[in-house]
Amino acid sequence: MNDESQHLRPRRLVVVALLHCLLAAVACADETASAVGPLMKLYQSGRLSPERQPAVVEMICNRGNEHDLRVVFDKIVATDGMAEPLRIKAMGWLAEAARTRKVRPAGELAALADLARSNEAPLRLAAVRLAATLSVAGVSPDLQKIAADPRAPADLQQAAIAGLVAIGGDQNRATLLKLASQGPATVARMQAVAAVVGFDARAAAGEAAKVLAAASPQDDTAVMLDAFLDRKEGSAVLAKALGQVKVSADVAKRSLRYMYSVGRSDAELSAVLSAAAGVVADPPPPTQEEVAVLVREVQEHGDAARGEKIFRRADLSCMRCHSVSRAGGQVGPELSAVGGSSPLDYVVNSILNPSLAVKEQFVTRIFETTDGRVLTGIVIDRDETKVRFRDAQGKTITLAVADIDDEVEGKSMMPTGLTKFLTKGELLDLIRFISELGKPGPYAVQTVPAIQRWRVLIDPPAELIAAVPHLEHIRQLVLGSAPEAWGAAYGQVAGVLPLDELRKGTRPAVAILRGEVKVNQGGKLAVRVETSENAQVWVDAEAFESQKEFEVSLEPGLHQVIVRVEISDRPAPGLKIELTRPAGSAVQFEVVGGQ
């Protein structure tokens, strides 16, 4: 060995030693980068009780890094890694971390495919949704099979289709194009058309036009319309395609009403649908002279009672956006006192020119995302990583700041053109009703708390319909039912729920209703039931049968008021339940309102 080699060798040893130190430092830094290090040690120790596991796993998913999330992922896919309820929740938390924090489990995620083939429907759905959010390419074959399976549940098909879009690739896109171009106007076909919008809007518009041309008025095309409305220039592309086909008047009206109900009145699409529906195009805002004429006509001919019925009509979606007596939508202003505080010309302008004067808390924001979507809503809150906003349907949407390409101020969530579905007389009645809200009389602000926001069991089991159910049936089939099993129903201004509205469609002559009351301080609560129908009442799982007035002792917390009511053929059947604090009681409570 020469002298030069002898001098170089120690240097090499030093370099190697430094490299080892650097690698060790990187490894240590990687370890310390976790914001949930102590929780990870506790979770991996095996000493965590089953009761505490959900809270710990949720916190890891909310704050952990990719290596922390990998530990959770491995537990999810392991045969005995987690109890099934926690496994389903944990997959949802991982999906949320990917959407809002842009953090996903480290490494290969193809093991999720086994859960996507599970025989347990909730587990399979959660796995498919997570695969879609994480764009797991290894699950593509399973997603293709689900998307093309006519026997697959609609929510599972929708999740699979979303996954094919997210993963991308020629084979997945070919599957979507095939689904979008074949068969009747099924939910799966419309979901496929909606998916194709993301990568080929013109092809999707052509297929959407064919679907709408062949659709019946009963077909719900909302998912397909949403896809175009949520894309920049999407509504214009669809409008052009619709100009090449003939859409029935009823289908066009339903599509137009839906577009308005989600706060959109895009000019080109509104024009082509209005022409097909045989209704006039969106009118311009009224002049001051026209407003003055309408004010006189409302005063002379408007009928508030008829106007309340118009306000409650589903096709106008008034209650989807606005609440009255704290029940209804949370997108627009609460209207309980609007007539008592606003002049009539203000009410007229608010209906016919909704963007003329928008209060600060109802100003919308329009978000253009990096993947070409356009989303509109009222911001609830935001931080450095995400924005939460409420859309026109009242849904809360969370959008990662990193996904926002542009943001601007929008107009009122209430679109122009809604009133073109009304006759002149109906418009006068609607304005009169709103102008009377909050004034002394039948539309005054209510002083006695009543249940205004109800939940209606959409498809009641026979055990609840055939006869008065046992307490165990109430516990299992009502209190134990899933949130999606319930629809919404709202009382009138005076607190009466019109029961004849519940007979529409396929609903039976027996309705199962659920109201909620939040008790802040325990004590006795007085309940008063007003109805001419045969009704039975339970508070939580305590039966009060057909009693019209009773008291119940309640602890702090959320309580359910359940009603089984047989709806007769008598005119205007109704139900009203008032809740008050009896003398000597210390109870403090509030009736739950909202959407």
FENCOR-V455026 format. One record per residue. N is the residue number from 1. RES is the residue in three letters. PHI is phi in whole degrees, -180 to 180 (NA if undefined). PSI is psi as a letter, one per 30 degrees, with the letter a starting at -180 (NA if undefined). Layout:
# FENCOR-V455026
n:N res:RES phi:PHI psi:PSI
n:N res:RES phi:PHI psi:PSI
This chain:
# FENCOR-V455026
n:1 res:MET phi:NA psi:k
n:2 res:ASN phi:-80 psi:l
n:3 res:ASP phi:-65 psi:e
n:4 res:GLU phi:-63 psi:e
n:5 res:SER phi:-64 psi:e
n:6 res:GLN phi:-64 psi:e
n:7 res:HIS phi:-74 psi:e
n:8 res:LEU phi:-74 psi:e
n:9 res:ARG phi:-59 psi:e
n:10 res:PRO phi:-60 psi:e
n:11 res:ARG phi:-64 psi:e
n:12 res:ARG phi:-62 psi:e
n:13 res:LEU phi:-62 psi:e
n:14 res:VAL phi:-65 psi:e
n:15 res:VAL phi:-62 psi:e
n:16 res:VAL phi:-61 psi:e
n:17 res:ALA phi:-63 psi:e
n:18 res:LEU phi:-63 psi:e
n:19 res:LEU phi:-61 psi:e
n:20 res:HIS phi:-61 psi:e
n:21 res:CYS phi:-65 psi:e
n:22 res:LEU phi:-64 psi:e
n:23 res:LEU phi:-63 psi:e
n:24 res:ALA phi:-65 psi:e
n:25 res:ALA phi:-65 psi:e
n:26 res:VAL phi:-62 psi:e
n:27 res:ALA phi:-63 psi:e
n:28 res:CYS phi:-65 psi:e
n:29 res:ALA phi:-62 psi:e
n:30 res:ASP phi:-64 psi:e
n:31 res:GLU phi:-67 psi:e
n:32 res:THR phi:-78 psi:f
n:33 res:ALA phi:-68 psi:f
n:34 res:SER phi:-71 psi:k
n:35 res:ALA phi:-87 psi:f
n:36 res:VAL phi:-127 psi:h
n:37 res:GLY phi:-52 psi:e
n:38 res:PRO phi:-61 psi:e
n:39 res:LEU phi:-65 psi:e
n:40 res:MET phi:-63 psi:e
n:41 res:LYS phi:-62 psi:e
n:42 res:LEU phi:-64 psi:e
n:43 res:TYR phi:-65 psi:e
n:44 res:GLN phi:-84 psi:f
n:45 res:SER phi:-73 psi:f
n:46 res:GLY phi:84 psi:g
n:47 res:ARG phi:-95 psi:g
n:48 res:LEU phi:-80 psi:k
n:49 res:SER phi:-70 psi:l
n:50 res:PRO phi:-57 psi:e
n:51 res:GLU phi:-68 psi:e
n:52 res:ARG phi:-91 psi:f
n:53 res:GLN phi:-58 psi:e
n:54 res:PRO phi:-57 psi:e
n:55 res:ALA phi:-64 psi:e
n:56 res:VAL phi:-69 psi:e
n:57 res:VAL phi:-63 psi:e
n:58 res:GLU phi:-62 psi:e
n:59 res:MET phi:-67 psi:e
n:60 res:ILE phi:-62 psi:e
n:61 res:CYS phi:-67 psi:e
n:62 res:ASN phi:-76 psi:f
n:63 res:ARG phi:-129 psi:f
n:64 res:GLY phi:-75 psi:l
n:65 res:ASN phi:-89 psi:a
n:66 res:GLU phi:-63 psi:e
n:67 res:HIS phi:-75 psi:e
n:68 res:ASP phi:-62 psi:e
n:69 res:LEU phi:-66 psi:f
n:70 res:ARG phi:-65 psi:e
n:71 res:VAL phi:-61 psi:e
n:72 res:VAL phi:-64 psi:e
n:73 res:PHE phi:-59 psi:e
n:74 res:ASP phi:-63 psi:e
n:75 res:LYS phi:-66 psi:e
n:76 res:ILE phi:-63 psi:e
n:77 res:VAL phi:-83 psi:f
n:78 res:ALA phi:-69 psi:k
n:79 res:THR phi:-57 psi:e
n:80 res:ASP phi:-118 psi:g
n:81 res:GLY phi:-77 psi:e
n:82 res:MET phi:-151 psi:l
n:83 res:ALA phi:-68 psi:k
n:84 res:GLU phi:-58 psi:e
n:85 res:PRO phi:-58 psi:e
n:86 res:LEU phi:-70 psi:e
n:87 res:ARG phi:-60 psi:e
n:88 res:ILE phi:-65 psi:e
n:89 res:LYS phi:-64 psi:e
n:90 res:ALA phi:-63 psi:e
n:91 res:MET phi:-65 psi:e
n:92 res:GLY phi:-66 psi:e
n:93 res:TRP phi:-69 psi:e
n:94 res:LEU phi:-64 psi:e
n:95 res:ALA phi:-63 psi:e
n:96 res:GLU phi:-65 psi:e
n:97 res:ALA phi:-62 psi:e
n:98 res:ALA phi:-68 psi:e
n:99 res:ARG phi:-72 psi:e
n:100 res:THR phi:-97 psi:e
n:101 res:ARG phi:-106 psi:f
n:102 res:LYS phi:60 psi:h
n:103 res:VAL phi:-117 psi:k
n:104 res:ARG phi:-131 psi:l
n:105 res:PRO phi:-57 psi:k
n:106 res:ALA phi:-70 psi:l
n:107 res:GLY phi:87 psi:a
n:108 res:GLU phi:-76 psi:k
n:109 res:LEU phi:-119 psi:g
n:110 res:ALA phi:-63 psi:f
n:111 res:ALA phi:-61 psi:f
n:112 res:LEU phi:-65 psi:f
n:113 res:ALA phi:-60 psi:e
n:114 res:ASP phi:-62 psi:e
n:115 res:LEU phi:-71 psi:f
n:116 res:ALA phi:-70 psi:f
n:117 res:ARG phi:-108 psi:g
n:118 res:SER phi:-60 psi:k
n:119 res:ASN phi:-82 psi:f
n:120 res:GLU phi:-87 psi:j
n:121 res:ALA phi:-57 psi:e
n:122 res:PRO phi:-62 psi:e
n:123 res:LEU phi:-67 psi:e
n:124 res:ARG phi:-64 psi:e
n:125 res:LEU phi:-63 psi:e
n:126 res:ALA phi:-63 psi:e
n:127 res:ALA phi:-67 psi:e
n:128 res:VAL phi:-66 psi:e
n:129 res:ARG phi:-64 psi:e
n:130 res:LEU phi:-67 psi:e
n:131 res:ALA phi:-60 psi:e
n:132 res:ALA phi:-67 psi:e
n:133 res:THR phi:-65 psi:e
n:134 res:LEU phi:-90 psi:f
n:135 res:SER phi:53 psi:h
n:136 res:VAL phi:-81 psi:j
n:137 res:ALA phi:-62 psi:e
n:138 res:GLY phi:-66 psi:f
n:139 res:VAL phi:-97 psi:f
n:140 res:SER phi:-52 psi:e
n:141 res:PRO phi:-57 psi:e
n:142 res:ASP phi:-68 psi:e
n:143 res:LEU phi:-66 psi:e
n:144 res:GLN phi:-62 psi:e
n:145 res:LYS phi:-65 psi:e
n:146 res:ILE phi:-64 psi:e
n:147 res:ALA phi:-61 psi:e
n:148 res:ALA phi:-92 psi:f
n:149 res:ASP phi:-89 psi:j
n:150 res:PRO phi:-67 psi:f
n:151 res:ARG phi:-90 psi:f
n:152 res:ALA phi:-69 psi:k
n:153 res:PRO phi:-58 psi:k
n:154 res:ALA phi:-60 psi:e
n:155 res:ASP phi:-68 psi:e
n:156 res:LEU phi:-70 psi:e
n:157 res:GLN phi:-60 psi:e
n:158 res:GLN phi:-62 psi:e
n:159 res:ALA phi:-66 psi:e
n:160 res:ALA phi:-65 psi:e
n:161 res:ILE phi:-63 psi:e
n:162 res:ALA phi:-61 psi:e
n:163 res:GLY phi:-66 psi:e
n:164 res:LEU phi:-62 psi:e
n:165 res:VAL phi:-65 psi:e
n:166 res:ALA phi:-65 psi:e
n:167 res:ILE phi:-73 psi:e
n:168 res:GLY phi:72 psi:a
n:169 res:GLY phi:98 psi:l
n:170 res:ASP phi:-60 psi:e
n:171 res:GLN phi:-67 psi:e
n:172 res:ASN phi:-65 psi:e
n:173 res:ARG phi:-68 psi:e
n:174 res:ALA phi:-63 psi:e
n:175 res:THR phi:-62 psi:e
n:176 res:LEU phi:-67 psi:e
n:177 res:LEU phi:-63 psi:e
n:178 res:LYS phi:-66 psi:e
n:179 res:LEU phi:-64 psi:e
n:180 res:ALA phi:-72 psi:f
n:181 res:SER phi:-108 psi:g
n:182 res:GLN phi:-127 psi:k
n:183 res:GLY phi:85 psi:l
n:184 res:PRO phi:-74 psi:a
n:185 res:ALA phi:-79 psi:i
n:186 res:THR phi:-80 psi:l
n:187 res:VAL phi:-60 psi:e
n:188 res:ALA phi:-62 psi:e
n:189 res:ARG phi:-65 psi:e
n:190 res:MET phi:-67 psi:e
n:191 res:GLN phi:-66 psi:e
n:192 res:ALA phi:-66 psi:e
n:193 res:VAL phi:-59 psi:e
n:194 res:ALA phi:-60 psi:e
n:195 res:ALA phi:-68 psi:e
n:196 res:VAL phi:-65 psi:f
n:197 res:VAL phi:-53 psi:e
n:198 res:GLY phi:-65 psi:f
n:199 res:PHE phi:-125 psi:f
n:200 res:ASP phi:-154 psi:i
n:201 res:ALA phi:-63 psi:e
n:202 res:ARG phi:-68 psi:e
n:203 res:ALA phi:-63 psi:e
n:204 res:ALA phi:-64 psi:e
n:205 res:ALA phi:-63 psi:e
n:206 res:GLY phi:-62 psi:e
n:207 res:GLU phi:-71 psi:e
n:208 res:ALA phi:-63 psi:e
n:209 res:ALA phi:-63 psi:e
n:210 res:LYS phi:-64 psi:e
n:211 res:VAL phi:-62 psi:e
n:212 res:LEU phi:-66 psi:e
n:213 res:ALA phi:-67 psi:e
n:214 res:ALA phi:-97 psi:f
n:215 res:ALA phi:-74 psi:l
n:216 res:SER phi:-100 psi:l
n:217 res:PRO phi:-60 psi:f
n:218 res:GLN phi:-83 psi:f
n:219 res:ASP phi:-73 psi:k
n:220 res:ASP phi:-91 psi:j
n:221 res:THR phi:-99 psi:g
n:222 res:ALA phi:-58 psi:e
n:223 res:VAL phi:-62 psi:e
n:224 res:MET phi:-75 psi:e
n:225 res:LEU phi:-64 psi:e
n:226 res:ASP phi:-57 psi:e
n:227 res:ALA phi:-61 psi:e
n:228 res:PHE phi:-76 psi:e
n:229 res:LEU phi:-66 psi:f
n:230 res:ASP phi:-87 psi:g
n:231 res:ARG phi:-112 psi:k
n:232 res:LYS phi:-61 psi:k
n:233 res:GLU phi:67 psi:g
n:234 res:GLY phi:-64 psi:e
n:235 res:SER phi:-67 psi:e
n:236 res:ALA phi:-68 psi:e
n:237 res:VAL phi:-64 psi:e
n:238 res:LEU phi:-66 psi:e
n:239 res:ALA phi:-59 psi:e
n:240 res:LYS phi:-64 psi:e
n:241 res:ALA phi:-67 psi:e
n:242 res:LEU phi:-67 psi:f
n:243 res:GLY phi:-67 psi:f
n:244 res:GLN phi:-99 psi:f
n:245 res:VAL phi:-131 psi:l
n:246 res:LYS phi:-110 psi:j
n:247 res:VAL phi:-105 psi:k
n:248 res:SER phi:-63 psi:l
n:249 res:ALA phi:-60 psi:e
n:250 res:ASP phi:-69 psi:e
n:251 res:VAL phi:-65 psi:e
n:252 res:ALA phi:-63 psi:e
n:253 res:LYS phi:-63 psi:e
n:254 res:ARG phi:-63 psi:e
n:255 res:SER phi:-65 psi:e
n:256 res:LEU phi:-66 psi:e
n:257 res:ARG phi:-63 psi:e
n:258 res:TYR phi:-64 psi:e
n:259 res:MET phi:-58 psi:e
n:260 res:TYR phi:-68 psi:e
n:261 res:SER phi:-67 psi:f
n:262 res:VAL phi:-101 psi:g
n:263 res:GLY phi:81 psi:g
n:264 res:ARG phi:-120 psi:k
n:265 res:SER phi:-141 psi:h
n:266 res:ASP phi:-53 psi:k
n:267 res:ALA phi:-58 psi:e
n:268 res:GLU phi:-67 psi:e
n:269 res:LEU phi:-69 psi:e
n:270 res:SER phi:-61 psi:e
n:271 res:ALA phi:-66 psi:e
n:272 res:VAL phi:-70 psi:e
n:273 res:LEU phi:-72 psi:e
n:274 res:SER phi:-63 psi:e
n:275 res:ALA phi:-64 psi:e
n:276 res:ALA phi:-67 psi:e
n:277 res:ALA phi:-80 psi:f
n:278 res:GLY phi:76 psi:g
n:279 res:VAL phi:-115 psi:l
n:280 res:VAL phi:-69 psi:l
n:281 res:ALA phi:-67 psi:l
n:282 res:ASP phi:-57 psi:k
n:283 res:PRO phi:-74 psi:l
n:284 res:PRO phi:-72 psi:l
n:285 res:PRO phi:-58 psi:k
n:286 res:PRO phi:-71 psi:k
n:287 res:THR phi:-78 psi:l
n:288 res:GLN phi:-61 psi:e
n:289 res:GLU phi:-66 psi:e
n:290 res:GLU phi:-66 psi:e
n:291 res:VAL phi:-63 psi:e
n:292 res:ALA phi:-62 psi:e
n:293 res:VAL phi:-65 psi:e
n:294 res:LEU phi:-62 psi:e
n:295 res:VAL phi:-58 psi:e
n:296 res:ARG phi:-63 psi:e
n:297 res:GLU phi:-66 psi:e
n:298 res:VAL phi:-63 psi:e
n:299 res:GLN phi:-64 psi:e
n:300 res:GLU phi:-86 psi:e
n:301 res:HIS phi:-124 psi:f
n:302 res:GLY phi:-69 psi:k
n:303 res:ASP phi:-124 psi:j
n:304 res:ALA phi:-66 psi:e
n:305 res:ALA phi:-64 psi:e
n:306 res:ARG phi:-66 psi:e
n:307 res:GLY phi:-64 psi:e
n:308 res:GLU phi:-65 psi:e
n:309 res:LYS phi:-64 psi:e
n:310 res:ILE phi:-66 psi:e
n:311 res:PHE phi:-58 psi:e
n:312 res:ARG phi:-86 psi:f
n:313 res:ARG phi:-63 psi:k
n:314 res:ALA phi:-64 psi:e
n:315 res:ASP phi:-70 psi:f
n:316 res:LEU phi:-91 psi:f
n:317 res:SER phi:61 psi:g
n:318 res:CYS phi:-59 psi:e
n:319 res:MET phi:-80 psi:f
n:320 res:ARG phi:-72 psi:f
n:321 res:CYS phi:-104 psi:e
n:322 res:HIS phi:-113 psi:k
n:323 res:SER phi:-111 psi:k
n:324 res:VAL phi:-130 psi:k
n:325 res:SER phi:55 psi:h
n:326 res:ARG phi:68 psi:g
n:327 res:ALA phi:-122 psi:k
n:328 res:GLY phi:133 psi:a
n:329 res:GLY phi:-67 psi:l
n:330 res:GLN phi:-114 psi:g
n:331 res:VAL phi:-84 psi:e
n:332 res:GLY phi:-104 psi:l
n:333 res:PRO phi:-62 psi:k
n:334 res:GLU phi:-72 psi:k
n:335 res:LEU phi:-104 psi:g
n:336 res:SER phi:-55 psi:e
n:337 res:ALA phi:-118 psi:g
n:338 res:VAL phi:-63 psi:e
n:339 res:GLY phi:-69 psi:e
n:340 res:GLY phi:-77 psi:f
n:341 res:SER phi:-115 psi:f
n:342 res:SER phi:-129 psi:k
n:343 res:PRO phi:-68 psi:l
n:344 res:LEU phi:-63 psi:e
n:345 res:ASP phi:-66 psi:e
n:346 res:TYR phi:-65 psi:e
n:347 res:VAL phi:-63 psi:e
n:348 res:VAL phi:-60 psi:e
n:349 res:ASN phi:-64 psi:e
n:350 res:SER phi:-64 psi:e
n:351 res:ILE phi:-84 psi:e
n:352 res:LEU phi:-91 psi:f
n:353 res:ASN phi:-141 psi:i
n:354 res:PRO phi:-63 psi:f
n:355 res:SER phi:-90 psi:g
n:356 res:LEU phi:-64 psi:e
n:357 res:ALA phi:-145 psi:j
n:358 res:VAL phi:-105 psi:k
n:359 res:LYS phi:-65 psi:l
n:360 res:GLU phi:-55 psi:e
n:361 res:GLN phi:-72 psi:f
n:362 res:PHE phi:-115 psi:g
n:363 res:VAL phi:-70 psi:k
n:364 res:THR phi:-90 psi:l
n:365 res:ARG phi:-120 psi:k
n:366 res:ILE phi:-108 psi:k
n:367 res:PHE phi:-108 psi:k
n:368 res:GLU phi:-103 psi:k
n:369 res:THR phi:-93 psi:l
n:370 res:THR phi:-67 psi:f
n:371 res:ASP phi:-100 psi:g
n:372 res:GLY phi:92 psi:g
n:373 res:ARG phi:-84 psi:l
n:374 res:VAL phi:-126 psi:j
n:375 res:LEU phi:-119 psi:k
n:376 res:THR phi:-126 psi:k
n:377 res:GLY phi:-175 psi:l
n:378 res:ILE phi:-103 psi:k
n:379 res:VAL phi:-67 psi:k
n:380 res:ILE phi:-91 psi:e
n:381 res:ASP phi:-162 psi:l
n:382 res:ARG phi:-155 psi:l
n:383 res:ASP phi:-140 psi:a
n:384 res:GLU phi:-72 psi:f
n:385 res:THR phi:-112 psi:f
n:386 res:LYS phi:-151 psi:l
n:387 res:VAL phi:-125 psi:k
n:388 res:ARG phi:-111 psi:k
n:389 res:PHE phi:-142 psi:l
n:390 res:ARG phi:-108 psi:k
n:391 res:ASP phi:-87 psi:a
n:392 res:ALA phi:-67 psi:f
n:393 res:GLN phi:-93 psi:g
n:394 res:GLY phi:86 psi:g
n:395 res:LYS phi:-78 psi:k
n:396 res:THR phi:-89 psi:k
n:397 res:ILE phi:-115 psi:k
n:398 res:THR phi:-107 psi:k
n:399 res:LEU phi:-124 psi:k
n:400 res:ALA phi:-68 psi:k
n:401 res:VAL phi:-58 psi:e
n:402 res:ALA phi:-64 psi:f
n:403 res:ASP phi:-91 psi:f
n:404 res:ILE phi:-91 psi:j
n:405 res:ASP phi:-91 psi:e
n:406 res:ASP phi:-155 psi:l
n:407 res:GLU phi:-144 psi:k
n:408 res:VAL phi:-137 psi:l
n:409 res:GLU phi:-78 psi:k
n:410 res:GLY phi:-109 psi:a
n:411 res:LYS phi:-93 psi:a
n:412 res:SER phi:-61 psi:k
n:413 res:MET phi:-68 psi:f
n:414 res:MET phi:-81 psi:j
n:415 res:PRO phi:-79 psi:l
n:416 res:THR phi:-77 psi:l
n:417 res:GLY phi:103 psi:f
n:418 res:LEU phi:-58 psi:e
n:419 res:THR phi:-74 psi:f
n:420 res:LYS phi:-73 psi:f
n:421 res:PHE phi:-88 psi:f
n:422 res:LEU phi:-106 psi:k
n:423 res:THR phi:-74 psi:l
n:424 res:LYS phi:-60 psi:e
n:425 res:GLY phi:-64 psi:e
n:426 res:GLU phi:-64 psi:e
n:427 res:LEU phi:-62 psi:e
n:428 res:LEU phi:-62 psi:e
n:429 res:ASP phi:-65 psi:e
n:430 res:LEU phi:-62 psi:e
n:431 res:ILE phi:-62 psi:e
n:432 res:ARG phi:-63 psi:e
n:433 res:PHE phi:-60 psi:e
n:434 res:ILE phi:-64 psi:e
n:435 res:SER phi:-71 psi:f
n:436 res:GLU phi:-90 psi:f
n:437 res:LEU phi:-63 psi:k
n:438 res:GLY phi:93 psi:f
n:439 res:LYS phi:-85 psi:l
n:440 res:PRO phi:-56 psi:k
n:441 res:GLY phi:127 psi:a
n:442 res:PRO phi:-66 psi:f
n:443 res:TYR phi:-114 psi:g
n:444 res:ALA phi:-70 psi:l
n:445 res:VAL phi:-63 psi:k
n:446 res:GLN phi:-71 psi:k
n:447 res:THR phi:-104 psi:f
n:448 res:VAL phi:-101 psi:k
n:449 res:PRO phi:-60 psi:k
n:450 res:ALA phi:-137 psi:l
n:451 res:ILE phi:-73 psi:j
n:452 res:GLN phi:-106 psi:e
n:453 res:ARG phi:-103 psi:j
n:454 res:TRP phi:-112 psi:l
n:455 res:ARG phi:-112 psi:k
n:456 res:VAL phi:-115 psi:k
n:457 res:LEU phi:-68 psi:j
n:458 res:ILE phi:-68 psi:e
n:459 res:ASP phi:-131 psi:i
n:460 res:PRO phi:-65 psi:k
n:461 res:PRO phi:-65 psi:l
n:462 res:ALA phi:-59 psi:e
n:463 res:GLU phi:-62 psi:f
n:464 res:LEU phi:-92 psi:f
n:465 res:ILE phi:-96 psi:e
n:466 res:ALA phi:-62 psi:e
n:467 res:ALA phi:-155 psi:l
n:468 res:VAL phi:-62 psi:k
n:469 res:PRO phi:-75 psi:l
n:470 res:HIS phi:-74 psi:l
n:471 res:LEU phi:-59 psi:e
n:472 res:GLU phi:-65 psi:e
n:473 res:HIS phi:-66 psi:e
n:474 res:ILE phi:-63 psi:e
n:475 res:ARG phi:-63 psi:e
n:476 res:GLN phi:-79 psi:e
n:477 res:LEU phi:-93 psi:f
n:478 res:VAL phi:-111 psi:d
n:479 res:LEU phi:-65 psi:f
n:480 res:GLY phi:-94 psi:g
n:481 res:SER phi:-78 psi:l
n:482 res:ALA phi:-76 psi:l
n:483 res:PRO phi:-56 psi:e
n:484 res:GLU phi:-72 psi:f
n:485 res:ALA phi:-78 psi:f
n:486 res:TRP phi:-115 psi:k
n:487 res:GLY phi:-107 psi:l
n:488 res:ALA phi:-104 psi:k
n:489 res:ALA phi:-145 psi:k
n:490 res:TYR phi:-128 psi:k
n:491 res:GLY phi:-72 psi:l
n:492 res:GLN phi:-72 psi:l
n:493 res:VAL phi:-54 psi:e
n:494 res:ALA phi:-77 psi:f
n:495 res:GLY phi:99 psi:f
n:496 res:VAL phi:-87 psi:k
n:497 res:LEU phi:-89 psi:j
n:498 res:PRO phi:-72 psi:j
n:499 res:LEU phi:-72 psi:f
n:500 res:ASP phi:-65 psi:f
n:501 res:GLU phi:-68 psi:f
n:502 res:LEU phi:-83 psi:f
n:503 res:ARG phi:-87 psi:f
n:504 res:LYS phi:-71 psi:l
n:505 res:GLY phi:67 psi:b
n:506 res:THR phi:-100 psi:g
n:507 res:ARG phi:-69 psi:k
n:508 res:PRO phi:-77 psi:l
n:509 res:ALA phi:-78 psi:f
n:510 res:VAL phi:-113 psi:k
n:511 res:ALA phi:-116 psi:k
n:512 res:ILE phi:-109 psi:j
n:513 res:LEU phi:-117 psi:l
n:514 res:ARG phi:-142 psi:k
n:515 res:GLY phi:-113 psi:l
n:516 res:GLU phi:-131 psi:k
n:517 res:VAL phi:-135 psi:k
n:518 res:LYS phi:-101 psi:j
n:519 res:VAL phi:-98 psi:k
n:520 res:ASN phi:-93 psi:e
n:521 res:GLN phi:-136 psi:k
n:522 res:GLY phi:-66 psi:l
n:523 res:GLY phi:157 psi:a
n:524 res:LYS phi:-80 psi:k
n:525 res:LEU phi:-122 psi:k
n:526 res:ALA phi:-93 psi:k
n:527 res:VAL phi:-120 psi:k
n:528 res:ARG phi:-124 psi:k
n:529 res:VAL phi:-107 psi:k
n:530 res:GLU phi:-117 psi:j
n:531 res:THR phi:-166 psi:k
n:532 res:SER phi:-94 psi:f
n:533 res:GLU phi:-93 psi:l
n:534 res:ASN phi:-78 psi:j
n:535 res:ALA phi:-136 psi:k
n:536 res:GLN phi:-123 psi:k
n:537 res:VAL phi:-125 psi:k
n:538 res:TRP phi:-128 psi:k
n:539 res:VAL phi:-113 psi:j
n:540 res:ASP phi:57 psi:b
n:541 res:ALA phi:-108 psi:g
n:542 res:GLU phi:-101 psi:k
n:543 res:ALA phi:-87 psi:k
n:544 res:PHE phi:-124 psi:g
n:545 res:GLU phi:49 psi:b
n:546 res:SER phi:-104 psi:g
n:547 res:GLN phi:-65 psi:k
n:548 res:LYS phi:-90 psi:f
n:549 res:GLU phi:-140 psi:k
n:550 res:PHE phi:-161 psi:l
n:551 res:GLU phi:-119 psi:k
n:552 res:VAL phi:-139 psi:k
n:553 res:SER phi:-88 psi:k
n:554 res:LEU phi:-128 psi:k
n:555 res:GLU phi:-85 psi:l
n:556 res:PRO phi:-57 psi:k
n:557 res:GLY phi:136 psi:a
n:558 res:LEU phi:-94 psi:k
n:559 res:HIS phi:-125 psi:l
n:560 res:GLN phi:-106 psi:k
n:561 res:VAL phi:-106 psi:j
n:562 res:ILE phi:-109 psi:k
n:563 res:VAL phi:-131 psi:k
n:564 res:ARG phi:-108 psi:j
n:565 res:VAL phi:-129 psi:k
n:566 res:GLU phi:-91 psi:j
n:567 res:ILE phi:-90 psi:j
n:568 res:SER phi:-85 psi:l
n:569 res:ASP phi:-92 psi:g
n:570 res:ARG phi:-66 psi:l
n:571 res:PRO phi:-63 psi:k
n:572 res:ALA phi:49 psi:h
n:573 res:PRO phi:-67 psi:k
n:574 res:GLY phi:-144 psi:l
n:575 res:LEU phi:-143 psi:k
n:576 res:LYS phi:-138 psi:k
n:577 res:ILE phi:-124 psi:j
n:578 res:GLU phi:-102 psi:k
n:579 res:LEU phi:-124 psi:k
n:580 res:THR phi:-138 psi:l
n:581 res:ARG phi:-95 psi:j
n:582 res:PRO phi:-71 psi:l
n:583 res:ALA phi:-58 psi:k
n:584 res:GLY phi:87 psi:f
n:585 res:SER phi:-86 psi:k
n:586 res:ALA phi:-99 psi:g
n:587 res:VAL phi:-62 psi:k
n:588 res:GLN phi:-127 psi:k
n:589 res:PHE phi:-150 psi:l
n:590 res:GLU phi:-145 psi:k
n:591 res:VAL phi:-76 psi:k
n:592 res:VAL phi:-76 psi:k
n:593 res:GLY phi:-113 psi:b
n:594 res:GLY phi:93 psi:a
n:595 res:GLN phi:-84 psi:NA
